[in-house]
Amino acid sequence: VMAKITSLDDLRKIKKNLEEQISLREKAENPESLVQIKVGMATSGIAAGAKEIFTFLVDELEKRNIPAIVTQTGDMGYSYAEPTVEVKLPGQEPVVFGWVTKERADEIIEKYIRNGELVEGIIPQNYKTIDDK
């Protein structure tokens, strides 16, 4: 469906939209250049509020103009720490945050994603679950 163009402003908007789509497509082919975020959305994660966290992250990253890909993932094996969010900054190892509230999600965006500062709630990589054999 072509948008109806009634002004120069409409034309600018369409151009900007197309540029954003192209830019996203290029970044999707090279996701390493983007912040990649996974939200644990298994049943227990959803019960713990993961959906709200997912929506919050998508909305806030867009508002703050931070290029990121937010996806849902199944159980990450940290059911005791839900909602869990994995953040991978370009060129770095992924970090998993547990017990993510909206306040903590905000802190993750502002401190960790923007400035690379570590924030509370990181789950050590080697400590998956208590009953891992």
Backbone torsions as a table, in degrees:
resi	resn	phi	psi	omega
1	VAL	NA	119.0	178.5
2	MET	-80.9	135.4	176.9
3	ALA	-73.4	145.8	177.9
4	LYS	-78.4	128.6	-179.1
5	ILE	-100.1	116.9	-178.9
6	THR	-118.2	-5.7	-179.6
7	SER	-157.7	168.2	176.7
8	LEU	-61.2	-34.9	-179.9
9	ASP	-61.8	-42.9	177.3
10	ASP	-58.5	-44.1	-179.4
11	LEU	-60.7	-43.5	178.3
12	ARG	-61.6	-42.4	-179.8
13	LYS	-61.7	-45.2	-179.2
14	ILE	-62.6	-43.7	179.2
15	LYS	-60.7	-45.4	-179.3
16	LYS	-62.2	-44.2	178.4
17	ASN	-58.1	-47.1	179.9
18	LEU	-62.5	-43.3	179.1
19	GLU	-61.5	-40.8	179.1
20	GLU	-64.5	-42.3	179.9
21	GLN	-63.2	-43.2	180.0
22	ILE	-63.9	-45.9	-179.3
23	SER	-60.4	-42.9	179.0
24	LEU	-64.9	-39.8	-179.6
25	ARG	-63.0	-44.0	179.0
26	GLU	-62.7	-39.6	-179.5
27	LYS	-70.9	-33.1	178.8
28	ALA	-64.3	-33.3	177.3
29	GLU	-75.5	-17.6	177.5
30	ASN	-133.3	65.2	-173.1
31	PRO	-62.4	-15.6	177.7
32	GLU	-57.4	-25.1	-176.7
33	SER	-82.6	-5.6	-177.1
34	LEU	-112.8	156.9	169.6
35	VAL	-72.3	131.5	178.8
36	GLN	-115.2	127.5	-175.6
37	ILE	-125.7	132.0	175.9
38	LYS	-119.8	133.2	178.0
39	VAL	-110.4	127.0	179.5
40	GLY	-68.6	114.3	-174.9
41	MET	-121.1	37.8	171.2
42	ALA	-72.8	170.7	-175.7
43	THR	-51.9	-44.6	-177.4
44	SER	-68.5	-32.9	177.5
45	GLY	-66.1	-43.0	178.9
46	ILE	-63.3	-41.8	178.4
47	ALA	-61.9	-32.2	-178.3
48	ALA	-83.6	-1.5	176.2
49	GLY	107.2	16.5	-176.8
50	ALA	-62.6	-32.6	-179.2
51	LYS	-61.4	-45.2	179.5
52	GLU	-62.5	-39.2	-179.4
53	ILE	-66.7	-42.4	178.6
54	PHE	-57.5	-51.3	-179.7
55	THR	-61.5	-43.6	179.7
56	PHE	-59.0	-47.4	-178.9
57	LEU	-61.4	-47.5	-179.1
58	VAL	-59.1	-49.0	-177.6
59	ASP	-64.1	-47.7	-174.2
60	GLU	-69.5	-39.1	179.5
61	LEU	-63.7	-38.7	178.8
62	GLU	-66.9	-47.3	179.3
63	LYS	-56.9	-37.6	-175.0
64	ARG	-93.1	7.9	178.2
65	ASN	56.3	42.2	176.6
66	ILE	-103.7	116.0	-178.8
67	PRO	-70.7	112.3	-177.1
68	ALA	-146.8	154.5	174.0
69	ILE	-111.9	119.9	178.9
70	VAL	-108.0	123.1	179.7
71	THR	-127.5	164.0	176.6
72	GLN	-98.4	144.8	175.5
73	THR	-132.9	164.2	-179.9
74	GLY	-75.9	-152.0	-178.7
75	ASP	-66.7	126.1	179.3
76	MET	-91.1	0.2	179.5
77	GLY	85.8	16.8	179.1
78	TYR	-122.9	46.7	-170.8
79	SER	-60.5	-23.7	179.2
80	TYR	-73.0	-12.1	-171.6
81	ALA	-119.6	21.8	-175.1
82	GLU	-75.3	157.5	-8.2
83	PRO	-66.6	141.1	179.2
84	THR	-111.6	144.0	-178.6
85	VAL	-134.8	127.7	176.1
86	GLU	-102.4	130.1	179.9
87	VAL	-120.5	127.5	176.1
88	LYS	-119.6	110.3	175.9
89	LEU	-79.8	150.2	-178.5
90	PRO	-51.1	128.1	176.6
91	GLY	73.8	11.9	179.6
92	GLN	-125.1	164.2	176.7
93	GLU	-70.5	147.0	177.3
94	PRO	-66.6	147.9	177.8
95	VAL	-122.8	134.8	179.5
96	VAL	-105.0	128.5	176.3
97	PHE	-105.8	136.5	178.5
98	GLY	-108.6	167.0	176.9
99	TRP	52.1	47.2	-173.8
100	VAL	-81.4	115.8	172.5
101	THR	-98.3	176.1	176.6
102	LYS	-62.6	-39.4	179.0
103	GLU	-61.1	-44.0	-179.5
104	ARG	-69.5	-37.0	178.4
105	ALA	-61.4	-40.1	178.4
106	ASP	-62.7	-42.3	179.6
107	GLU	-65.7	-39.4	178.4
108	ILE	-61.3	-43.3	179.3
109	ILE	-64.9	-52.4	-172.2
110	GLU	-70.4	-44.1	-174.4
111	LYS	-90.8	-54.6	-172.9
112	TYR	-76.0	-52.4	-174.6
113	ILE	-69.8	-45.5	-178.3
114	ARG	-72.9	-43.3	-170.2
115	ASN	-117.4	-2.6	-179.3
116	GLY	69.1	16.6	176.7
117	GLU	-83.1	140.6	177.4
118	LEU	-77.8	143.8	178.6
119	VAL	-124.3	166.5	-179.5
120	GLU	-56.0	153.2	168.8
121	GLY	94.8	12.3	178.6
122	ILE	-75.9	133.8	177.7
123	ILE	-94.7	121.7	179.9
124	PRO	-57.8	136.7	-176.8
125	GLN	-54.7	-39.2	-173.0
126	ASN	-80.5	-6.4	-175.9
127	TYR	-108.5	83.2	-177.0
128	LYS	-77.9	-81.1	177.6
129	THR	-133.1	158.6	-175.5
130	ILE	-60.3	-37.3	-174.7
131	ASP	-93.4	15.2	173.3
132	ASP	-64.3	127.5	-179.6
133	LYS	-89.0	NA	NA
